[in-house]
């Protein structure tokens, strides 16, 4: 079931958006040609897609591709010029201001790139702010805010000020603030791009773990300019160029069957075994495999890259168990599944098969 539906969405800046849309859609002019002809800038060009329930849908593109504008059109922080957006079957593009406020408070939360914390409020004060604006009682909102901080691993920092926290911790506060309303939909605009690489990876894993643990899980619309992050985080990925959706597909589809030369240029040098996570090749436990037998198997996280499974396979003849942070069994991975993925990577990147990753190719043989 689609939680978010976007149909024929355009965002055009300029005095004559109808003329700009006609030139782009009917005459096939490029973004630059439309700007030269009309002075109008097409930020989002006829975008249509759906986001499924509990899916992590990533929109990836370079600066100026329109990805952040697209995200803000979904919750109407930016007003679309043409097209419709539906959330839970309701047409958000037809909502009045009161309806918009209600859906933002009850269904959708947003995490920004620059954290957006109030410097004069404590961590707890920042997290409870939305509930305060909504008129919730003090004890209720503080209890919910404390629970949200526990969820993101910030228990004990309630009375700290934002400037006393690291960048990663500040982003956790922003995430806690977004989660305090128990949203069905989480909108994340370059949420981790301002973080150092190690902290960024930690936050990516944290979000994936939370998504596994939430019941029910959120539906997440995630914006990034980083292909590695998109491949790691996304159940499906939309790649944007000049406001258009160049391709929408799973990470495997994007890597193995790029839609055009633009997408191909992004993925041509990607070693998929270092990006695709273990969860992509795991399967459910079969009837003839008892739960007790898995205790003796090697264990990896759902987020462990395929490449890191190869050394494990050298030391075991049996499957690999996939367990989350709560030690719950998520699935199992066979030697055959790993080798198939490694060989597929060698085929996709055949031109660097002998030089780039000789250890992996040898293991595959």
Secondary structure, DSSP 4 states (H G I P E B T S, - for coil): -EEEEEEEEEEEESS-HHHHHHHHHTS---HHHHHHHHS-EEEEEEEEEEEETT-EEEEE--TTSSHHHHHHHHTTSS--SEEEEEETTEEGGG--HHHHHHHHHHTEEEE-TT----TTSBHHHHHTHHHHHTT--HHHHHHHHHHHHHHTT-TT-TT-BGGGS-HHHHHHHHHHHHHTT--SEEEEESTTTTS-HHHHHHHHHHHHHHHHH-SSPPEEEEEES-HHHHHHH-SEEEEEETTEEEEEE-HHHHHHS-SSHHHHHHHTT--GGGTSBGGGT-BPPPTTS-TGGGGGSEEE-TT-BGGGGHHHHHT-SS-EEEE-TT--EEEEE-HHHHHHHHHHHHHHTGGGTTTT-HHHHHHH-
